[in-house]
Amino acid sequence: MMKFPNVLIKTALLFSVATSGFMCLLGLMSGQIMLAVMGGIGFLLGCCYAYFVWGRIPFAAANMNTALTAVKANMGLTLVGYLFVALALLWSVWWSVATAGTLYALGDGMLFVMLVSFYWTHQVLTNTMHVTSAGVIGTWWFNPSEASSFCSPAIKDSVVRATTYSFGSICFGSLLVAIVKALRALNEYVRDNEDFQIISCIIDCCLSCIQGILEELNKWAYVYIGLYGYSYLEAGR
């Protein structure tokens, strides 16, 4: 990846455009008009996007190469990532068992609460790793001597900050996304009722937009939290 970043990014971009074009052709050949229309729109938008960002690919490749160099210098960060993946897997198993028992004992009224807890915990684990990575990469950039070994001091310090001082900010931003995801899951559950399919689609579209905005905001907010220790509200401005 470090040897051919330009080629990888260009290939991924062209593959995305080609996939939309294939969906359009598949829809036309099978007589599925909606699939053809959606594929055609995606193909046209993909072509426009590729045209406008093509000149920025070298910059994106340089960023990717820098990030890979930083991770390579702090390979212990991958172990932290695997730890969070293991925790997420254990939580999913435990949640499945707990949810089955809760719904059996208390009824479907607890479904929303259980969905929020599921998505919230996964978001917290993901964003804690995000903040940790931002802290390590930031330290490597500004003070390489503290972030240039397998288990560098930067990794330990970043994990401690993410799980203590910045943990409230991580939980708050994660909760916002978790609530929206839980609402979308409930909406998907209701969609099976033919009387509410149109309304359900409109609601899902609105929730999808809100989720996209929150996730984009969180992505950059958590970088600032990891780098500078800002609160969530300060980082999101």
C-alpha positions as CSV (number, residue, x, y, z in Angstrom):
1,M,0.0,0.0,0.0
2,M,2.9,2.4,0.7
3,K,4.5,1.7,-2.7
4,F,1.5,2.4,-4.9
5,P,-1.0,4.7,-3.0
6,N,-1.9,6.6,-6.2
7,V,-2.8,3.4,-8.0
8,L,-4.8,2.0,-5.1
9,I,-6.9,5.2,-4.7
10,K,-7.5,5.5,-8.4
11,T,-8.5,1.9,-8.7
12,A,-10.9,2.2,-5.8
13,L,-12.5,5.3,-7.3
14,L,-12.9,3.8,-10.8
15,F,-14.2,0.5,-9.3
16,S,-17.0,2.4,-7.5
17,V,-18.0,4.2,-10.7
18,A,-17.9,0.9,-12.6
19,T,-20.1,-0.8,-10.0
20,S,-22.8,1.8,-10.4
21,G,-22.6,1.4,-14.2
22,F,-22.9,-2.3,-13.9
23,M,-26.0,-2.0,-11.7
24,C,-27.5,0.3,-14.4
25,L,-26.8,-2.3,-17.2
26,L,-28.1,-5.1,-15.0
27,G,-31.3,-3.2,-14.3
28,L,-31.8,-2.6,-18.1
29,M,-31.2,-6.2,-19.0
30,S,-33.5,-7.6,-16.3
31,G,-36.2,-5.0,-16.8
32,Q,-35.9,-3.6,-13.3
33,I,-36.4,0.1,-14.1
34,M,-35.7,1.4,-10.5
35,L,-32.4,-0.5,-10.4
36,A,-31.4,0.9,-13.7
37,V,-32.4,4.5,-12.7
38,M,-30.6,4.3,-9.4
39,G,-27.6,2.7,-11.0
40,G,-27.5,5.4,-13.8
41,I,-27.8,8.2,-11.3
42,G,-25.0,6.7,-9.2
43,F,-22.9,6.3,-12.3
44,L,-23.3,9.9,-13.4
45,L,-22.7,11.2,-9.9
46,G,-19.6,9.0,-9.6
47,C,-18.2,10.3,-12.9
48,C,-18.7,13.9,-11.8
49,Y,-17.1,13.2,-8.4
50,A,-14.1,11.4,-10.0
51,Y,-13.7,14.3,-12.4
52,F,-13.5,16.9,-9.7
53,V,-11.3,15.0,-7.2
54,W,-8.9,13.4,-9.7
55,G,-6.4,16.2,-9.3
56,R,-6.5,15.8,-5.5
57,I,-5.5,12.1,-5.6
58,P,-1.7,12.8,-5.2
59,F,-2.5,14.7,-2.0
60,A,-4.8,11.9,-0.7
61,A,-2.0,9.4,-1.5
62,A,0.5,11.4,0.4
63,N,-1.8,11.5,3.4
64,M,-2.4,7.8,3.3
65,N,1.3,7.1,3.0
66,T,2.0,9.3,6.0
67,A,-0.6,7.6,8.0
68,L,0.7,4.2,7.1
69,T,4.2,5.3,8.0
70,A,3.0,6.4,11.4
71,V,1.1,3.2,12.1
72,K,4.1,1.1,11.0
73,A,6.2,3.0,13.5
74,N,3.7,2.2,16.3
75,M,2.5,-1.4,15.5
76,G,1.3,-1.8,19.0
77,L,-1.7,0.3,17.9
78,T,-2.9,-2.7,15.9
79,L,-3.0,-4.8,19.1
80,V,-5.2,-2.1,20.7
81,G,-7.5,-2.3,17.7
82,Y,-7.8,-6.1,18.0
83,L,-8.6,-5.7,21.7
84,F,-11.5,-3.4,20.9
85,V,-12.7,-5.8,18.2
86,A,-12.7,-8.6,20.7
87,L,-14.6,-6.5,23.2
88,A,-17.2,-5.6,20.5
89,L,-17.6,-9.3,19.7
90,L,-18.1,-10.2,23.4
91,W,-20.6,-7.4,23.8
92,S,-22.6,-8.6,20.8
93,V,-22.9,-12.1,22.2
94,W,-23.8,-10.9,25.6
95,W,-26.3,-8.4,24.3
96,S,-28.0,-11.0,22.2
97,V,-28.6,-13.2,25.2
98,A,-29.6,-10.3,27.4
99,T,-32.0,-8.9,24.8
100,A,-33.7,-12.2,24.3
101,G,-34.3,-12.5,28.1
102,T,-35.4,-8.9,28.5
103,L,-37.9,-9.0,25.7
104,Y,-39.3,-12.2,26.9
105,A,-39.7,-10.9,30.5
106,L,-40.7,-7.2,29.8
107,G,-42.1,-7.3,26.2
108,D,-41.3,-5.5,23.0
109,G,-41.5,-2.1,24.8
110,M,-37.9,-2.5,25.8
111,L,-36.7,-3.1,22.2
112,F,-35.7,0.6,21.7
113,V,-33.7,0.7,24.9
114,M,-31.9,-2.5,24.0
115,L,-31.1,-1.2,20.5
116,V,-29.7,2.0,21.9
117,S,-27.5,0.1,24.3
118,F,-26.2,-2.1,21.5
119,Y,-25.3,0.7,19.1
120,W,-24.1,3.0,21.9
121,T,-21.5,0.4,23.2
122,H,-20.3,-0.3,19.7
123,Q,-20.0,3.4,18.9
124,V,-18.1,4.0,22.2
125,L,-15.6,1.2,21.4
126,T,-15.1,2.4,17.8
127,N,-14.7,6.0,18.8
128,T,-12.4,5.2,21.6
129,M,-10.1,3.5,19.1
130,H,-10.5,6.5,16.8
131,V,-9.4,9.0,19.6
132,T,-6.5,6.7,20.5
133,S,-5.3,6.5,17.0
134,A,-5.5,10.3,16.6
135,G,-3.5,10.8,19.7
136,V,-0.8,8.4,18.6
137,I,-0.5,9.8,15.1
138,G,-0.5,13.3,16.4
139,T,2.3,12.5,18.9
140,W,4.3,10.8,16.1
141,W,4.0,13.9,13.9
142,F,4.9,16.5,16.6
143,N,7.2,14.4,18.8
144,P,8.5,11.3,16.9
145,S,10.8,10.2,19.7
146,E,7.8,9.3,21.9
147,A,6.0,7.4,19.1
148,S,8.5,5.3,17.2
149,S,8.4,1.8,18.8
150,F,6.1,-1.1,19.0
151,C,4.7,-0.2,22.4
152,S,5.7,3.4,22.4
153,P,4.7,5.8,25.3
154,A,2.3,7.5,22.9
155,I,0.2,4.4,22.7
156,K,-0.2,4.1,26.4
157,D,-0.8,7.8,27.0
158,S,-3.4,7.9,24.2
159,V,-5.3,4.9,25.5
160,V,-5.3,6.4,29.0
161,R,-6.6,9.8,27.8
162,A,-9.2,8.2,25.6
163,T,-10.5,6.0,28.4
164,T,-10.4,8.6,31.2
165,Y,-10.2,12.3,30.4
166,S,-11.9,12.2,27.0
167,F,-14.3,9.3,27.7
168,G,-17.2,11.5,28.5
169,S,-16.9,13.3,25.2
170,I,-16.7,9.9,23.4
171,C,-19.8,8.6,25.1
172,F,-21.8,11.8,24.4
173,G,-21.1,11.8,20.7
174,S,-21.6,8.1,20.4
175,L,-25.0,8.3,22.1
176,L,-26.3,10.8,19.5
177,V,-25.4,8.4,16.7
178,A,-26.7,5.4,18.6
179,I,-30.1,6.9,19.1
180,V,-30.5,7.6,15.4
181,K,-29.3,4.1,14.5
182,A,-31.8,2.6,16.9
183,L,-34.6,4.7,15.4
184,R,-33.7,3.5,12.0
185,A,-33.7,-0.1,13.2
186,L,-37.2,0.3,14.6
187,N,-38.3,2.0,11.4
188,E,-37.0,-1.0,9.4
189,Y,-39.0,-3.2,11.7
190,V,-42.2,-1.2,11.0
191,R,-41.6,-1.2,7.3
192,D,-43.0,-4.8,7.0
193,N,-46.4,-3.2,7.4
194,E,-47.6,-2.3,3.8
195,D,-49.8,0.5,5.1
196,F,-46.8,2.5,6.3
197,Q,-44.1,1.7,3.7
198,I,-44.1,5.2,2.1
199,I,-44.0,7.0,5.4
200,S,-41.4,4.6,6.6
201,C,-39.2,5.3,3.6
202,I,-39.4,9.1,4.1
203,I,-38.6,8.7,7.8
204,D,-35.6,6.4,7.0
205,C,-34.3,9.0,4.4
206,C,-34.5,11.8,7.0
207,L,-32.8,9.6,9.7
208,S,-30.1,8.6,7.2
209,C,-29.3,12.2,6.5
210,I,-29.1,13.0,10.2
211,Q,-26.9,10.0,10.8
212,G,-24.6,10.9,8.0
213,I,-24.2,14.5,9.4
214,L,-23.5,13.2,12.9
215,E,-21.0,10.6,11.7
216,E,-19.1,13.2,9.6
217,L,-19.1,15.6,12.5
218,N,-17.9,12.9,14.9
219,K,-15.1,11.8,12.6
220,W,-13.4,15.2,12.8
221,A,-14.5,16.0,16.3
222,Y,-12.8,12.9,17.7
223,V,-9.6,13.8,15.9
224,Y,-9.5,17.1,17.8
225,I,-10.4,15.3,21.0
226,G,-7.5,12.9,20.5
227,L,-5.0,15.6,19.5
228,Y,-5.8,18.4,21.9
229,G,-8.1,16.9,24.5
230,Y,-11.0,19.2,23.7
231,S,-14.5,18.5,24.9
232,Y,-17.0,17.2,22.4
233,L,-18.8,20.5,22.0
234,E,-15.6,22.4,21.6
235,A,-14.2,19.9,19.0
236,G,-17.4,19.9,17.0
237,R,-17.5,23.7,16.4
